Amino acid sequence: MDLTNLSSAQLRDLQKQLERELKKRESEDLAKAREQILAIAQSVGVPVKDLIGGAVRPKTGSVAARYRNPADSSQQWTGRGRQPKWVKEWVDSGKALDGLRI
C-alpha cells in the first residue's frame, strides 16, 4: 500500500482504523488462547486454578496504620507512600512525626 499519496486526514483515519483492528484482533487472540488453555487443562484433567496457582502472587494482608490525625481520628496513614496533607502540615509546622504515632 502506497501511503505517500494520502493526505494527513486520510492517514489519521487509517491510523484510527488500524488501532481499532489491532484491539479487535488482540481480544480475539486472547479469547483463542484462553480456549486452548482450557482445552489442554481439561484433556489432562488439571484444574485451571492449579495451572495459574504458582503464577499468581498471593495477596498479603493490609498494612496496619501507624499514624493518626489528632484532629480527625478517621484519618490514618500506614507510613508508606506519599504523606497525606495532614501529615505534611504537621511536619512542616515543626512537630515530630512521632507525635502522630498510634
A tleap script that builds the chain and sets N, CA, C and O, in Angstrom:
source leaprc.protein.ff14SB
mol = sequence {
  NMET ASP LEU THR ASN LEU SER SER ALA GLN
  LEU ARG ASP LEU GLN LYS GLN LEU GLU ARG
  GLU LEU LYS LYS ARG GLU SER GLU ASP LEU
  ALA LYS ALA ARG GLU GLN ILE LEU ALA ILE
  ALA GLN SER VAL GLY VAL PRO VAL LYS ASP
  LEU ILE GLY GLY ALA VAL ARG PRO LYS THR
  GLY SER VAL ALA ALA ARG TYR ARG ASN PRO
  ALA ASP SER SER GLN GLN TRP THR GLY ARG
  GLY ARG GLN PRO LYS TRP VAL LYS GLU TRP
  VAL ASP SER GLY LYS ALA LEU ASP GLY LEU
  ARG CILE
}
set mol.1.N position { 0.850 -1.177 0.000 }
set mol.1.CA position { 0.000 0.000 0.000 }
set mol.1.C position { 0.893 1.236 0.000 }
set mol.1.O position { 1.758 1.386 0.863 }
set mol.2.N position { 0.684 2.096 -0.949 }
set mol.2.CA position { 1.457 3.322 -1.075 }
set mol.2.C position { 0.790 4.421 -0.248 }
set mol.2.O position { -0.320 4.851 -0.563 }
set mol.3.N position { 1.467 4.876 0.812 }
set mol.3.CA position { 0.906 5.883 1.707 }
set mol.3.C position { 1.293 7.302 1.315 }
set mol.3.O position { 0.761 8.262 1.872 }
set mol.4.N position { 2.196 7.445 0.382 }
set mol.4.CA position { 2.701 8.778 0.036 }
set mol.4.C position { 1.654 9.671 -0.614 }
set mol.4.O position { 1.775 10.895 -0.565 }
set mol.5.N position { 0.646 9.091 -1.211 }
set mol.5.CA position { -0.372 9.899 -1.885 }
set mol.5.C position { -1.548 10.250 -0.982 }
set mol.5.O position { -2.461 10.954 -1.412 }
set mol.6.N position { -1.541 9.773 0.260 }
set mol.6.CA position { -2.655 10.056 1.173 }
set mol.6.C position { -2.440 11.381 1.881 }
set mol.6.O position { -1.308 11.770 2.168 }
set mol.7.N position { -3.540 12.071 2.159 }
set mol.7.CA position { -3.475 13.337 2.900 }
set mol.7.C position { -3.288 13.032 4.387 }
set mol.7.O position { -3.411 11.884 4.814 }
set mol.8.N position { -2.995 14.049 5.152 }
set mol.8.CA position { -2.835 13.880 6.601 }
set mol.8.C position { -4.115 13.362 7.235 }
set mol.8.O position { -4.073 12.494 8.107 }
set mol.9.N position { -5.247 13.888 6.801 }
set mol.9.CA position { -6.536 13.446 7.347 }
set mol.9.C position { -6.775 11.975 7.029 }
set mol.9.O position { -7.253 11.216 7.872 }
set mol.10.N position { -6.439 11.583 5.805 }
set mol.10.CA position { -6.621 10.182 5.423 }
set mol.10.C position { -5.687 9.275 6.231 }
set mol.10.O position { -6.069 8.169 6.612 }
set mol.11.N position { -4.480 9.740 6.488 }
set mol.11.CA position { -3.539 8.954 7.293 }
set mol.11.C position { -4.027 8.809 8.727 }
set mol.11.O position { -3.903 7.740 9.324 }
set mol.12.N position { -4.586 9.894 9.286 }
set mol.12.CA position { -5.124 9.809 10.656 }
set mol.12.C position { -6.297 8.841 10.715 }
set mol.12.O position { -6.420 8.066 11.663 }
set mol.13.N position { -7.156 8.883 9.705 }
set mol.13.CA position { -8.284 7.963 9.638 }
set mol.13.C position { -7.791 6.527 9.544 }
set mol.13.O position { -8.333 5.636 10.197 }
set mol.14.N position { -6.783 6.308 8.747 }
set mol.14.CA position { -6.198 4.980 8.612 }
set mol.14.C position { -5.592 4.517 9.935 }
set mol.14.O position { -5.704 3.347 10.301 }
set mol.15.N position { -4.957 5.434 10.639 }
set mol.15.CA position { -4.373 5.110 11.932 }
set mol.15.C position { -5.461 4.681 12.929 }
set mol.15.O position { -5.282 3.716 13.672 }
set mol.16.N position { -6.571 5.396 12.938 }
set mol.16.CA position { -7.681 5.036 13.830 }
set mol.16.C position { -8.236 3.662 13.475 }
set mol.16.O position { -8.548 2.862 14.357 }
set mol.17.N position { -8.357 3.396 12.177 }
set mol.17.CA position { -8.843 2.087 11.741 }
set mol.17.C position { -7.880 0.984 12.180 }
set mol.17.O position { -8.309 -0.085 12.613 }
set mol.18.N position { -6.583 1.248 12.066 }
set mol.18.CA position { -5.577 0.278 12.492 }
set mol.18.C position { -5.668 0.001 13.988 }
set mol.18.O position { -5.596 -1.153 14.411 }
set mol.19.N position { -5.825 1.043 14.783 }
set mol.19.CA position { -5.918 0.883 16.233 }
set mol.19.C position { -7.142 0.046 16.603 }
set mol.19.O position { -7.061 -0.828 17.466 }
set mol.20.N position { -8.278 0.315 15.949 }
set mol.20.CA position { -9.489 -0.470 16.224 }
set mol.20.C position { -9.289 -1.928 15.838 }
set mol.20.O position { -9.671 -2.829 16.585 }
set mol.21.N position { -8.700 -2.158 14.687 }
set mol.21.CA position { -8.480 -3.526 14.219 }
set mol.21.C position { -7.496 -4.268 15.120 }
set mol.21.O position { -7.679 -5.453 15.395 }
set mol.22.N position { -6.448 -3.571 15.582 }
set mol.22.CA position { -5.496 -4.201 16.487 }
set mol.22.C position { -6.156 -4.601 17.804 }
set mol.22.O position { -5.915 -5.698 18.309 }
set mol.23.N position { -6.983 -3.723 18.360 }
set mol.23.CA position { -7.689 -4.051 19.603 }
set mol.23.C position { -8.582 -5.267 19.409 }
set mol.23.O position { -8.628 -6.161 20.254 }
set mol.24.N position { -9.289 -5.289 18.288 }
set mol.24.CA position { -10.189 -6.401 17.986 }
set mol.24.C position { -9.404 -7.702 17.877 }
set mol.24.O position { -9.796 -8.723 18.443 }
set mol.25.N position { -8.306 -7.660 17.154 }
set mol.25.CA position { -7.506 -8.878 16.966 }
set mol.25.C position { -6.854 -9.336 18.261 }
set mol.25.O position { -6.791 -10.535 18.530 }
set mol.26.N position { -6.373 -8.407 19.057 }
set mol.26.CA position { -5.780 -8.775 20.346 }
set mol.26.C position { -6.816 -9.445 21.237 }
set mol.26.O position { -6.515 -10.416 21.930 }
set mol.27.N position { -8.031 -8.924 21.215 }
set mol.27.CA position { -9.113 -9.520 22.001 }
set mol.27.C position { -9.429 -10.929 21.501 }
set mol.27.O position { -9.627 -11.848 22.295 }
set mol.28.N position { -9.474 -11.088 20.184 }
set mol.28.CA position { -9.729 -12.409 19.607 }
set mol.28.C position { -8.605 -13.382 19.935 }
set mol.28.O position { -8.866 -14.538 20.268 }
set mol.29.N position { -7.356 -12.927 19.843 }
set mol.29.CA position { -6.210 -13.782 20.165 }
set mol.29.C position { -6.238 -14.222 21.625 }
set mol.29.O position { -5.924 -15.368 21.945 }
set mol.30.N position { -6.610 -13.313 22.490 }
set mol.30.CA position { -6.693 -13.635 23.913 }
set mol.30.C position { -7.784 -14.671 24.164 }
set mol.30.O position { -7.590 -15.601 24.946 }
set mol.31.N position { -8.928 -14.513 23.506 }
set mol.31.CA position { -10.017 -15.482 23.661 }
set mol.31.C position { -9.588 -16.858 23.154 }
set mol.31.O position { -9.886 -17.873 23.784 }
set mol.32.N position { -8.893 -16.895 22.022 }
set mol.32.CA position { -8.409 -18.174 21.481 }
set mol.32.C position { -7.422 -18.830 22.440 }
set mol.32.O position { -7.487 -20.036 22.675 }
set mol.33.N position { -6.519 -18.042 22.986 }
set mol.33.CA position { -5.532 -18.580 23.915 }
set mol.33.C position { -6.215 -19.159 25.148 }
set mol.33.O position { -5.832 -20.226 25.626 }
set mol.34.N position { -7.213 -18.465 25.659 }
set mol.34.CA position { -7.955 -18.977 26.827 }
set mol.34.C position { -8.618 -20.316 26.504 }
set mol.34.O position { -8.556 -21.263 27.289 }
set mol.35.N position { -9.252 -20.374 25.336 }
set mol.35.CA position { -9.917 -21.609 24.931 }
set mol.35.C position { -8.912 -22.761 24.822 }
set mol.35.O position { -9.191 -23.875 25.268 }
set mol.36.N position { -7.762 -22.495 24.238 }
set mol.36.CA position { -6.744 -23.528 24.089 }
set mol.36.C position { -6.224 -23.994 25.441 }
set mol.36.O position { -6.043 -25.192 25.659 }
set mol.37.N position { -5.985 -23.063 26.341 }
set mol.37.CA position { -5.502 -23.420 27.682 }
set mol.37.C position { -6.531 -24.267 28.412 }
set mol.37.O position { -6.190 -25.280 29.023 }
set mol.38.N position { -7.794 -23.852 28.348 }
set mol.38.CA position { -8.856 -24.631 28.998 }
set mol.38.C position { -8.965 -26.023 28.396 }
set mol.38.O position { -9.150 -26.999 29.123 }
set mol.39.N position { -8.851 -26.126 27.070 }
set mol.39.CA position { -8.953 -27.423 26.405 }
set mol.39.C position { -7.800 -28.330 26.823 }
set mol.39.O position { -8.011 -29.512 27.096 }
set mol.40.N position { -6.596 -27.794 26.875 }
set mol.40.CA position { -5.445 -28.596 27.292 }
set mol.40.C position { -5.604 -29.042 28.740 }
set mol.40.O position { -5.363 -30.205 29.063 }
set mol.41.N position { -6.008 -28.123 29.611 }
set mol.41.CA position { -6.179 -28.455 31.022 }
set mol.41.C position { -7.233 -29.542 31.197 }
set mol.41.O position { -7.031 -30.472 31.979 }
set mol.42.N position { -8.352 -29.444 30.484 }
set mol.42.CA position { -9.406 -30.448 30.584 }
set mol.42.C position { -8.943 -31.794 30.041 }
set mol.42.O position { -9.298 -32.841 30.582 }
set mol.43.N position { -8.148 -31.767 28.967 }
set mol.43.CA position { -7.723 -33.029 28.357 }
set mol.43.C position { -6.790 -33.818 29.263 }
set mol.43.O position { -6.744 -35.045 29.179 }
set mol.44.N position { -6.049 -33.138 30.127 }
set mol.44.CA position { -5.157 -33.853 31.041 }
set mol.44.C position { -5.719 -33.914 32.468 }
set mol.44.O position { -5.083 -34.458 33.370 }
set mol.45.N position { -6.899 -33.358 32.656 }
set mol.45.CA position { -7.562 -33.444 33.954 }
set mol.45.C position { -6.981 -32.538 35.026 }
set mol.45.O position { -7.061 -32.853 36.213 }
set mol.46.N position { -6.399 -31.417 34.622 }
set mol.46.CA position { -5.813 -30.479 35.577 }
set mol.46.C position { -6.731 -29.267 35.704 }
set mol.46.O position { -7.073 -28.649 34.696 }
set mol.47.N position { -7.136 -28.918 36.925 }
set mol.47.CA position { -7.944 -27.712 37.095 }
set mol.47.C position { -7.126 -26.464 36.729 }
set mol.47.O position { -5.932 -26.381 37.021 }
set mol.48.N position { -7.783 -25.517 36.097 }
set mol.48.CA position { -7.104 -24.293 35.667 }
set mol.48.C position { -6.518 -23.563 36.867 }
set mol.48.O position { -5.458 -22.948 36.756 }
set mol.49.N position { -7.188 -23.621 38.006 }
set mol.49.CA position { -6.669 -22.956 39.207 }
set mol.49.C position { -5.282 -23.480 39.562 }
set mol.49.O position { -4.428 -22.715 40.010 }
set mol.50.N position { -5.050 -24.770 39.367 }
set mol.50.CA position { -3.733 -25.337 39.656 }
set mol.50.C position { -2.679 -24.832 38.675 }
set mol.50.O position { -1.509 -24.691 39.030 }
set mol.51.N position { -3.096 -24.563 37.446 }
set mol.51.CA position { -2.149 -24.065 36.455 }
set mol.51.C position { -1.659 -22.662 36.792 }
set mol.51.O position { -0.470 -22.367 36.666 }
set mol.52.N position { -2.558 -21.818 37.212 }
set mol.52.CA position { -2.173 -20.435 37.477 }
set mol.52.C position { -1.823 -20.194 38.933 }
set mol.52.O position { -1.396 -19.096 39.288 }
set mol.53.N position { -1.992 -21.183 39.771 }
set mol.53.CA position { -1.731 -21.020 41.201 }
set mol.53.C position { -0.331 -20.536 41.504 }
set mol.53.O position { -0.149 -19.680 42.369 }
set mol.54.N position { 0.669 -21.070 40.805 }
set mol.54.CA position { 2.037 -20.660 41.061 }
set mol.54.C position { 2.372 -19.303 40.486 }
set mol.54.O position { 3.279 -18.627 40.970 }
set mol.55.N position { 1.647 -18.899 39.458 }
set mol.55.CA position { 1.960 -17.640 38.794 }
set mol.55.C position { 1.333 -16.445 39.497 }
set mol.55.O position { 1.803 -15.317 39.343 }
set mol.56.N position { 0.298 -16.678 40.252 }
set mol.56.CA position { -0.394 -15.578 40.920 }
set mol.56.C position { 0.184 -15.414 42.322 }
set mol.56.O position { 0.212 -16.357 43.112 }
set mol.57.N position { 0.636 -14.217 42.610 }
set mol.57.CA position { 1.196 -13.935 43.922 }
set mol.57.C position { 0.051 -13.828 44.930 }
set mol.57.O position { -0.905 -13.087 44.701 }
set mol.58.N position { 0.138 -14.549 46.024 }
set mol.58.CA position { -0.949 -14.460 46.996 }
set mol.58.C position { -1.026 -13.065 47.604 }
set mol.58.O position { -0.007 -12.421 47.857 }
set mol.59.N position { -2.232 -12.624 47.830 }
set mol.59.CA position { -2.436 -11.295 48.397 }
set mol.59.C position { -2.101 -11.343 49.876 }
set mol.59.O position { -2.574 -12.207 50.614 }
set mol.60.N position { -1.292 -10.412 50.283 }
set mol.60.CA position { -0.934 -10.332 51.692 }
set mol.60.C position { -1.952 -9.448 52.395 }
set mol.60.O position { -2.714 -8.732 51.747 }
set mol.61.N position { -1.962 -9.499 53.686 }
set mol.61.CA position { -2.895 -8.694 54.458 }
set mol.61.C position { -2.585 -7.217 54.340 }
set mol.61.O position { -1.489 -6.836 53.930 }
set mol.62.N position { -3.531 -6.402 54.692 }
set mol.62.CA position { -3.312 -4.961 54.613 }
set mol.62.C position { -2.363 -4.533 55.729 }
set mol.62.O position { -2.233 -5.209 56.750 }
set mol.63.N position { -1.720 -3.425 55.518 }
set mol.63.CA position { -0.758 -2.898 56.471 }
set mol.63.C position { -1.506 -2.061 57.507 }
set mol.63.O position { -2.378 -1.260 57.170 }
set mol.64.N position { -1.153 -2.259 58.739 }
set mol.64.CA position { -1.813 -1.518 59.817 }
set mol.64.C position { -1.381 -0.051 59.800 }
set mol.64.O position { -0.242 0.269 59.460 }
set mol.65.N position { -2.289 0.815 60.165 }
set mol.65.CA position { -1.983 2.240 60.243 }
set mol.65.C position { -0.991 2.485 61.370 }
set mol.65.O position { -1.075 1.861 62.429 }
set mol.66.N position { -0.056 3.392 61.138 }
set mol.66.CA position { 0.947 3.712 62.146 }
set mol.66.C position { 0.785 5.125 62.688 }
set mol.66.O position { 1.310 5.460 63.751 }
set mol.67.N position { 0.047 5.954 61.941 }
set mol.67.CA position { -0.116 7.349 62.327 }
set mol.67.C position { -1.585 7.736 62.245 }
set mol.67.O position { -2.314 7.252 61.379 }
set mol.68.N position { -2.019 8.614 63.155 }
set mol.68.CA position { -3.412 9.059 63.178 }
set mol.68.C position { -3.435 10.568 63.362 }
set mol.68.O position { -2.641 11.137 64.111 }
set mol.69.N position { -4.368 11.201 62.658 }
set mol.69.CA position { -4.543 12.640 62.765 }
set mol.69.C position { -5.213 12.947 64.097 }
set mol.69.O position { -6.322 12.473 64.344 }
set mol.70.N position { -4.572 13.724 64.958 }
set mol.70.CA position { -5.188 14.025 66.264 }
set mol.70.C position { -6.458 14.862 66.143 }
set mol.70.O position { -7.306 14.824 67.034 }
set mol.71.N position { -6.602 15.620 65.049 }
set mol.71.CA position { -7.787 16.445 64.865 }
set mol.71.C position { -8.952 15.646 64.293 }
set mol.71.O position { -10.110 16.028 64.469 }
set mol.72.N position { -8.658 14.544 63.612 }
set mol.72.CA position { -9.698 13.719 62.988 }
set mol.72.C position { -9.232 12.265 63.014 }
set mol.72.O position { -8.449 11.849 62.160 }
set mol.73.N position { -9.699 11.506 63.972 }
set mol.73.CA position { -9.204 10.142 64.168 }
set mol.73.C position { -9.553 9.188 63.024 }
set mol.73.O position { -9.026 8.077 62.961 }
set mol.74.N position { -10.430 9.611 62.128 }
set mol.74.CA position { -10.751 8.756 60.980 }
set mol.74.C position { -9.641 8.801 59.921 }
set mol.74.O position { -9.581 7.939 59.045 }
set mol.75.N position { -8.774 9.798 60.005 }
set mol.75.CA position { -7.666 9.917 59.062 }
set mol.75.C position { -6.438 9.215 59.633 }
set mol.75.O position { -5.893 9.608 60.664 }
set mol.76.N position { -6.021 8.160 58.928 }
set mol.76.CA position { -4.875 7.385 59.357 }
set mol.76.C position { -3.933 7.184 58.187 }
set mol.76.O position { -4.325 7.309 57.027 }
set mol.77.N position { -2.673 6.868 58.507 }
set mol.77.CA position { -1.663 6.648 57.482 }
set mol.77.C position { -0.772 5.503 57.908 }
set mol.77.O position { -0.411 5.388 59.080 }
set mol.78.N position { -0.416 4.654 56.958 }
set mol.78.CA position { 0.415 3.483 57.253 }
set mol.78.C position { 1.887 3.831 57.369 }
set mol.78.O position { 2.664 3.050 57.920 }
set mol.79.N position { 2.280 4.981 56.863 }
set mol.79.CA position { 3.687 5.342 56.840 }
set mol.79.C position { 4.332 4.983 55.518 }
set mol.79.O position { 5.519 5.227 55.306 }
set mol.80.N position { 3.541 4.402 54.629 }
set mol.80.CA position { 4.032 4.029 53.306 }
set mol.80.C position { 3.465 4.977 52.264 }
set mol.80.O position { 2.358 5.497 52.404 }
set mol.81.N position { 4.248 5.187 51.221 }
set mol.81.CA position { 3.767 6.038 50.137 }
set mol.81.C position { 3.839 7.507 50.497 }
set mol.81.O position { 4.483 7.905 51.467 }
set mol.82.N position { 3.175 8.281 49.705 }
set mol.82.CA position { 3.185 9.735 49.863 }
set mol.82.C position { 2.471 10.136 51.151 }
set mol.82.O position { 1.441 9.565 51.511 }
set mol.83.N position { 3.036 11.124 51.833 }
set mol.83.CA position { 2.420 11.598 53.074 }
set mol.83.C position { 1.111 12.317 52.775 }
set mol.83.O position { 1.047 13.134 51.856 }
set mol.84.N position { 0.071 12.022 53.541 }
set mol.84.CA position { -1.173 12.775 53.386 }
set mol.84.C position { -0.943 14.244 53.757 }
set mol.84.O position { 0.027 14.588 54.432 }
set mol.85.N position { -1.842 15.081 53.307 }
set mol.85.CA position { -1.712 16.520 53.536 }
set mol.85.C position { -1.617 16.833 55.032 }
set mol.85.O position { -0.819 17.676 55.443 }
set mol.86.N position { -2.424 16.158 55.835 }
set mol.86.CA position { -2.418 16.460 57.271 }
set mol.86.C position { -1.090 16.072 57.919 }
set mol.86.O position { -0.669 16.725 58.874 }
set mol.87.N position { -0.427 15.041 57.433 }
set mol.87.CA position { 0.885 14.656 57.962 }
set mol.87.C position { 1.916 15.695 57.546 }
set mol.87.O position { 2.731 16.135 58.357 }
set mol.88.N position { 1.875 16.082 56.273 }
set mol.88.CA position { 2.831 17.071 55.770 }
set mol.88.C position { 2.686 18.386 56.531 }
set mol.88.O position { 3.687 19.002 56.897 }
set mol.89.N position { 1.457 18.818 56.771 }
set mol.89.CA position { 1.235 20.062 57.517 }
set mol.89.C position { 1.782 19.949 58.935 }
set mol.89.O position { 2.354 20.902 59.463 }
set mol.90.N position { 1.606 18.786 59.547 }
set mol.90.CA position { 2.104 18.535 60.910 }
set mol.90.C position { 3.629 18.669 60.945 }
set mol.90.O position { 4.177 19.365 61.800 }
set mol.91.N position { 4.296 18.009 60.026 }
set mol.91.CA position { 5.757 18.019 59.976 }
set mol.91.C position { 6.274 19.411 59.591 }
set mol.91.O position { 7.264 19.877 60.155 }
set mol.92.N position { 5.617 20.075 58.642 }
set mol.92.CA position { 6.035 21.420 58.219 }
set mol.92.C position { 5.887 22.448 59.326 }
set mol.92.O position { 6.573 23.470 59.324 }
set mol.93.N position { 4.994 22.184 60.274 }
set mol.93.CA position { 4.826 23.122 61.387 }
set mol.93.C position { 5.909 22.938 62.451 }
set mol.93.O position { 5.899 23.631 63.469 }
set mol.94.N position { 6.838 22.016 62.226 }
set mol.94.CA position { 7.959 21.825 63.148 }
set mol.94.C position { 7.744 20.723 64.158 }
set mol.94.O position { 8.593 20.508 65.023 }
set mol.95.N position { 6.633 20.021 64.072 }
set mol.95.CA position { 6.356 18.948 65.029 }
set mol.95.C position { 6.943 17.641 64.511 }
set mol.95.O position { 7.064 17.431 63.304 }
set mol.96.N position { 7.304 16.769 65.448 }
set mol.96.CA position { 7.899 15.483 65.097 }
set mol.96.C position { 6.823 14.519 64.619 }
set mol.96.O position { 5.700 14.517 65.124 }
set mol.97.N position { 7.180 13.709 63.647 }
set mol.97.CA position { 6.252 12.701 63.116 }
set mol.97.C position { 5.821 11.730 64.211 }
set mol.97.O position { 4.701 11.221 64.182 }
set mol.98.N position { 6.695 11.472 65.167 }
set mol.98.CA position { 6.354 10.546 66.257 }
set mol.98.C position { 5.147 11.041 67.078 }
set mol.98.O position { 4.515 10.252 67.780 }
set mol.99.N position { 4.835 12.309 66.995 }
set mol.99.CA position { 3.694 12.845 67.694 }
set mol.99.C position { 2.372 12.346 67.150 }
set mol.99.O position { 1.337 12.479 67.804 }
set mol.100.N position { 2.399 11.770 65.953 }
set mol.100.CA position { 1.190 11.234 65.334 }
set mol.100.C position { 1.094 9.714 65.466 }
set mol.100.O position { 0.084 9.115 65.096 }
set mol.101.N position { 2.129 9.108 65.983 }
set mol.101.CA position { 2.182 7.649 66.055 }
set mol.101.C position { 1.056 7.089 66.917 }
set mol.101.O position { 0.731 7.624 67.977 }
set mol.102.N position { 0.469 5.995 66.428 }
set mol.102.CA position { -0.642 5.356 67.148 }
set mol.102.C position { -0.079 4.527 68.287 }
set mol.102.O position { -0.837 3.900 69.027 }
savepdb mol mol.pdb
quit
